[in-house]
Amino acid sequence: MDFRAVWSVFFNISVALWTGGVWIFTFLATPAIFKSFPRDTASGIVDKLFPLYFPYNLLLSVLALVFFLASGGSGVSLALIAAAVLTNLFIVFVLYPSIRKTKRQISSFEKTEPSLPARKRFSRMHAVSAVLNLLLLALGLALIIIQAAG
């Protein structure tokens, strides 16, 4: 039995779950929630998902790394996976806790002024989070393309 091939399958599954999860959350679930509910309600719903979403992405990127290494992989894909793991570590342990702390200072997005310092901080961190989320999507898509071409 070729264990490298088995690990490669597990690698592909982990990258597919990570990339698909980011895609669904970013382009389907979150927009549907914000379209269907008032902003504060939608924000509360999404807040219930983040404690699952961010660790999910971290776990899948770590699993992808482990499976990739077990399959004997190296090169550009390794660098992309390492970038994803580092990005997810930053999000889970630095950015998301800071966002949560700042968000607790905002009683309502519907009733508070955008010029409020906490709102400005939140907006900046939210923008960073959105960019990093898109980066994770791009990294996952790049890995899928590299695997398909390889």
Backbone bond lengths (Angstrom), bond angles and torsions (degrees), N, CA, C in turn:
res aa  C-N    CA-C-N  psi(-1)  N-CA   C-N-CA  omega(-1)  CA-C   N-CA-C  phi
1 M - - - 1.463 - - 1.527 108.79 -
2 D 1.308 115.61 134.76 1.465 121.77 180.00 1.531 109.09 -90.25
3 F 1.333 115.70 97.36 1.461 119.99 -177.27 1.527 112.44 -66.91
4 R 1.316 116.64 -28.25 1.477 118.86 177.72 1.533 110.29 -62.21
5 A 1.307 116.18 -38.19 1.468 120.07 178.49 1.530 110.54 -67.22
6 V 1.319 117.03 -38.59 1.471 121.41 178.17 1.531 109.52 -63.57
7 W 1.336 116.56 -46.70 1.471 119.93 179.02 1.524 110.72 -63.21
8 S 1.319 116.93 -34.63 1.458 121.02 178.11 1.536 110.78 -64.40
9 V 1.324 116.57 -38.53 1.472 120.26 176.64 1.525 109.71 -63.17
10 F 1.320 116.70 -45.92 1.467 120.41 178.62 1.531 111.23 -63.09
11 F 1.319 116.43 -36.69 1.461 120.44 174.99 1.526 110.22 -60.16
12 N 1.324 116.42 -49.00 1.469 120.61 -179.41 1.526 111.56 -61.07
13 I 1.304 117.04 -40.07 1.472 120.50 178.83 1.527 110.31 -64.52
14 S 1.329 117.08 -44.92 1.470 119.44 -178.74 1.534 111.05 -64.21
15 V 1.313 117.56 -40.69 1.476 120.21 178.57 1.528 110.33 -67.87
16 A 1.323 117.54 -39.22 1.464 120.73 178.29 1.530 111.11 -63.73
17 L 1.331 116.81 -42.59 1.471 120.28 178.51 1.522 110.93 -65.48
18 W 1.329 116.72 -43.05 1.471 121.20 179.17 1.521 110.13 -62.45
19 T 1.326 116.89 -51.60 1.461 120.78 -176.50 1.531 111.36 -66.98
20 G 1.309 116.19 -43.43 1.462 119.91 177.75 1.514 112.17 -63.92
21 G 1.330 116.48 -38.93 1.467 120.60 178.20 1.514 111.94 -63.37
22 V 1.313 116.48 -44.19 1.469 120.03 178.06 1.524 109.76 -63.20
23 W 1.322 117.21 -43.51 1.462 121.39 -179.25 1.532 111.05 -61.22
24 I 1.322 116.17 -50.04 1.469 120.23 -177.79 1.524 110.92 -63.12
25 F 1.326 116.84 -46.22 1.462 120.34 -178.40 1.527 110.97 -63.59
26 T 1.331 116.74 -44.73 1.459 122.06 -173.74 1.523 113.56 -75.41
27 F 1.315 116.42 -43.38 1.458 119.39 -170.90 1.530 115.18 -106.06
28 L 1.329 117.79 -11.80 1.457 119.80 179.16 1.530 112.24 -118.15
29 A 1.331 116.50 -61.95 1.466 119.99 -171.96 1.530 112.89 -65.99
30 T 1.323 116.77 -55.09 1.465 119.63 -176.02 1.533 112.27 -61.43
31 P 1.330 119.63 -47.67 1.471 118.07 177.43 1.538 112.68 -60.94
32 A 1.327 117.27 -38.52 1.465 120.06 179.54 1.528 110.95 -64.55
33 I 1.319 116.58 -40.00 1.470 120.77 179.23 1.527 110.15 -64.84
34 F 1.337 117.22 -47.14 1.474 119.90 -178.42 1.533 112.23 -70.50
35 K 1.324 117.32 -24.19 1.466 120.12 176.68 1.537 111.21 -78.57
36 S 1.325 116.50 -27.86 1.462 121.34 -173.14 1.518 114.92 -92.28
37 F 1.328 117.84 -18.72 1.460 121.18 -173.76 1.523 110.63 -132.01
38 P 1.338 117.25 157.24 1.468 119.51 171.61 1.528 109.56 -58.43
39 R 1.315 116.39 155.48 1.467 121.79 -172.54 1.527 113.60 -54.60
40 D 1.324 118.10 -45.93 1.468 119.49 -178.82 1.532 111.63 -65.46
41 T 1.325 116.85 -39.42 1.467 120.78 178.26 1.523 110.06 -66.30
42 A 1.318 116.48 -47.01 1.466 120.98 179.00 1.519 111.01 -59.79
43 S 1.323 115.81 -42.03 1.464 120.65 178.28 1.520 110.70 -60.93
44 G 1.325 116.34 -41.11 1.463 120.34 178.28 1.521 112.37 -64.37
45 I 1.331 116.70 -37.89 1.468 120.69 178.31 1.527 109.91 -66.14
46 V 1.311 116.00 -48.67 1.465 119.81 -179.28 1.533 110.29 -63.38
47 D 1.333 116.82 -35.55 1.468 120.33 177.01 1.521 112.23 -59.39
48 K 1.319 116.93 -29.33 1.473 120.92 178.07 1.527 111.04 -73.98
49 L 1.322 116.76 -23.45 1.466 121.06 -179.02 1.528 113.43 -86.49
50 F 1.325 116.85 -32.88 1.463 120.21 -175.34 1.530 114.48 -57.08
51 P 1.340 119.67 -40.92 1.468 117.97 179.62 1.533 113.15 -63.03
52 L 1.321 116.64 -16.12 1.464 120.99 174.82 1.527 110.96 -97.21
53 Y 1.317 116.37 -40.76 1.456 122.38 -173.71 1.530 113.07 -64.05
54 F 1.316 117.14 -49.98 1.465 119.35 -176.36 1.531 112.80 -66.81
55 P 1.342 119.85 -47.03 1.469 118.61 175.57 1.537 112.85 -63.67
56 Y 1.335 116.83 -33.22 1.469 121.39 175.91 1.527 109.58 -57.90
57 N 1.323 116.67 -47.85 1.468 120.31 179.18 1.519 111.35 -63.78
58 L 1.319 116.72 -41.32 1.468 119.70 178.53 1.531 110.29 -62.82
59 L 1.316 116.74 -47.95 1.467 120.53 -179.65 1.528 111.02 -58.15
60 L 1.320 116.86 -46.34 1.467 119.23 -178.50 1.518 112.45 -66.54
61 S 1.328 117.49 -35.83 1.469 118.44 178.43 1.533 110.61 -70.23
62 V 1.320 117.55 -36.73 1.479 120.71 176.47 1.530 109.75 -66.66
63 L 1.329 116.39 -44.35 1.470 119.06 177.14 1.525 110.83 -61.02
64 A 1.326 117.06 -41.64 1.465 120.27 177.60 1.528 110.28 -58.59
65 L 1.317 116.46 -42.39 1.462 120.73 178.98 1.532 110.89 -62.49
66 V 1.313 116.54 -48.71 1.467 121.03 -179.54 1.528 110.19 -60.74
67 F 1.327 116.89 -48.75 1.467 120.37 -178.68 1.530 111.45 -65.09
68 F 1.333 116.62 -36.94 1.454 120.48 179.17 1.529 110.23 -64.44
69 L 1.318 116.01 -46.01 1.467 119.67 178.78 1.524 111.08 -64.58
70 A 1.335 117.04 -40.35 1.466 120.87 179.14 1.525 111.77 -65.11
71 S 1.326 116.49 -27.82 1.465 119.91 179.23 1.529 112.11 -83.30
72 G 1.343 115.74 -1.68 1.460 119.53 178.62 1.516 113.84 87.04
73 G 1.311 116.39 14.88 1.459 120.38 -177.06 1.523 112.86 -73.97
74 S 1.329 114.51 155.64 1.467 121.44 176.35 1.525 108.21 -158.30
75 G 1.320 116.15 -174.64 1.457 120.87 174.14 1.509 114.60 85.35
76 V 1.325 115.34 -146.88 1.463 122.52 -174.46 1.528 110.90 -60.44
77 S 1.306 116.62 -41.49 1.471 119.37 -179.57 1.518 111.44 -59.66
78 L 1.307 116.94 -39.19 1.461 120.41 178.06 1.527 110.41 -61.82
79 A 1.316 116.77 -42.80 1.467 120.46 178.43 1.535 111.19 -63.75
80 L 1.325 117.21 -39.63 1.472 120.86 178.94 1.530 110.94 -65.33
81 I 1.323 116.27 -43.35 1.472 119.85 179.41 1.520 110.02 -66.00
82 A 1.316 117.78 -42.44 1.467 120.97 178.43 1.528 110.20 -60.89
83 A 1.329 117.33 -40.80 1.465 120.70 177.35 1.529 110.70 -62.04
84 A 1.325 116.55 -39.33 1.470 120.38 178.80 1.532 111.01 -66.27
85 V 1.308 116.97 -43.55 1.473 120.28 179.25 1.528 109.89 -61.75
86 L 1.330 116.77 -46.97 1.467 120.18 179.77 1.529 111.55 -63.03
87 T 1.316 116.42 -40.95 1.471 120.36 177.91 1.523 110.36 -62.21
88 N 1.322 116.75 -46.34 1.461 120.34 179.52 1.525 112.31 -65.07
89 L 1.315 117.64 -37.67 1.470 120.19 176.28 1.527 110.28 -61.44
90 F 1.327 116.73 -43.55 1.461 120.83 178.14 1.525 110.87 -61.74
91 I 1.328 116.47 -45.00 1.463 120.04 -179.14 1.529 110.58 -63.13
92 V 1.311 117.58 -49.88 1.478 121.76 -174.49 1.519 112.08 -67.07
93 F 1.324 117.49 -41.86 1.463 119.47 -170.74 1.529 115.30 -102.76
94 V 1.332 117.80 -12.83 1.464 120.03 -179.29 1.535 111.34 -122.83
95 L 1.316 115.83 -62.11 1.463 119.59 -171.64 1.529 113.14 -67.67
96 Y 1.320 117.48 -52.49 1.466 119.75 -177.23 1.527 112.47 -61.02
97 P 1.333 120.10 -44.27 1.473 118.38 175.96 1.536 112.35 -60.19
98 S 1.328 117.76 -36.95 1.468 120.52 177.81 1.524 111.15 -66.91
99 I 1.312 116.37 -40.38 1.469 120.24 177.76 1.526 109.86 -62.78
100 R 1.318 117.11 -45.63 1.479 120.37 180.00 1.522 111.15 -60.61
101 K 1.322 116.25 -43.27 1.467 120.66 179.85 1.525 110.45 -62.05
102 T 1.300 116.87 -45.16 1.468 121.17 179.69 1.524 110.86 -66.80
103 K 1.312 116.99 -41.14 1.466 120.51 -177.52 1.527 111.78 -63.59
104 R 1.324 117.15 -32.24 1.474 120.22 177.67 1.527 111.97 -63.26
105 Q 1.323 117.67 -19.36 1.468 122.15 178.66 1.530 112.09 -84.00
106 I 1.333 116.64 -4.96 1.464 121.38 -177.69 1.527 107.72 -111.06
107 S 1.317 116.31 112.68 1.464 119.30 -176.94 1.523 112.00 -72.55
108 S 1.316 117.29 -33.72 1.457 121.43 -178.13 1.525 109.48 -159.56
109 F 1.327 115.86 132.82 1.466 119.58 175.10 1.521 110.49 -77.35
110 E 1.310 116.02 -21.80 1.461 120.59 -179.74 1.523 112.15 -81.52
111 K 1.338 116.72 -25.06 1.464 119.78 -172.19 1.526 114.41 -113.81
112 T 1.326 117.94 -9.34 1.465 119.57 -179.73 1.522 110.38 -102.18
113 E 1.303 114.67 151.28 1.468 121.60 -179.42 1.527 110.99 -70.78
114 P 1.327 116.95 137.66 1.461 120.12 174.79 1.529 113.34 -60.32
115 S 1.328 117.20 -19.89 1.464 120.70 -179.09 1.528 112.51 -80.96
116 L 1.319 118.05 -7.96 1.466 121.91 177.34 1.534 108.88 -57.43
117 P 1.339 118.94 132.76 1.472 120.21 -177.33 1.536 113.69 -52.88
118 A 1.330 117.59 -40.51 1.471 119.78 179.21 1.526 110.66 -64.98
119 R 1.323 117.64 -37.56 1.470 120.85 177.75 1.524 110.68 -65.40
120 K 1.332 116.61 -40.34 1.459 119.94 178.41 1.538 110.69 -64.16
121 R 1.346 116.17 -45.28 1.473 120.18 177.59 1.528 110.21 -60.03
122 F 1.330 115.70 -45.54 1.459 120.15 179.86 1.528 110.39 -59.60
123 S 1.313 116.66 -45.63 1.472 120.44 -179.01 1.524 111.60 -60.41
124 R 1.325 116.29 -42.34 1.475 119.47 178.83 1.529 110.63 -63.93
125 M 1.334 116.42 -46.44 1.466 119.33 -178.90 1.527 111.20 -67.72
126 H 1.326 116.22 -36.58 1.463 119.81 177.22 1.530 110.08 -62.69
127 A 1.318 117.47 -40.30 1.467 121.07 177.97 1.529 110.69 -62.99
128 V 1.333 116.84 -43.27 1.468 120.64 177.32 1.526 109.70 -61.42
129 S 1.318 116.09 -44.18 1.459 120.75 179.18 1.521 111.39 -60.39
130 A 1.322 117.00 -43.33 1.466 121.13 179.81 1.529 111.09 -63.67
131 V 1.321 116.89 -42.73 1.467 120.72 178.98 1.531 110.31 -64.27
132 L 1.327 116.95 -43.30 1.470 120.05 179.48 1.526 111.05 -66.14
133 N 1.321 116.75 -36.29 1.457 120.84 176.74 1.529 110.47 -62.02
134 L 1.327 116.39 -43.15 1.468 120.16 177.44 1.535 111.27 -67.58
135 L 1.328 116.06 -34.85 1.467 119.78 175.31 1.534 109.93 -61.43
136 L 1.333 116.68 -44.96 1.466 119.84 178.97 1.522 111.35 -61.77
137 L 1.316 116.53 -38.14 1.462 120.43 176.18 1.528 109.86 -63.20
138 A 1.318 117.04 -46.49 1.469 121.28 -179.69 1.531 111.43 -62.50
139 L 1.327 116.36 -41.20 1.469 119.85 178.56 1.528 110.68 -62.39
140 G 1.317 115.97 -44.64 1.461 120.08 178.55 1.525 112.13 -62.91
141 L 1.329 116.49 -44.27 1.466 120.12 178.46 1.524 110.90 -63.44
142 A 1.321 116.91 -40.03 1.466 120.35 178.09 1.535 110.52 -61.66
143 L 1.326 116.39 -41.82 1.468 119.77 179.11 1.518 110.96 -64.62
144 I 1.322 117.50 -39.69 1.469 120.44 178.04 1.527 110.52 -63.91
145 I 1.325 116.11 -42.67 1.466 120.37 -179.98 1.519 110.93 -65.31
146 I 1.325 116.93 -43.51 1.474 121.12 179.08 1.532 110.23 -61.65
147 Q 1.329 116.62 -43.80 1.470 119.72 179.37 1.537 110.91 -63.93
148 A 1.323 116.32 -41.35 1.468 119.97 -178.98 1.531 111.11 -66.94
149 A 1.327 116.02 -34.73 1.469 119.54 -178.33 1.526 112.07 -81.02
150 G 1.347 115.89 -20.15 1.440 120.98 -172.47 1.481 114.32 -78.55
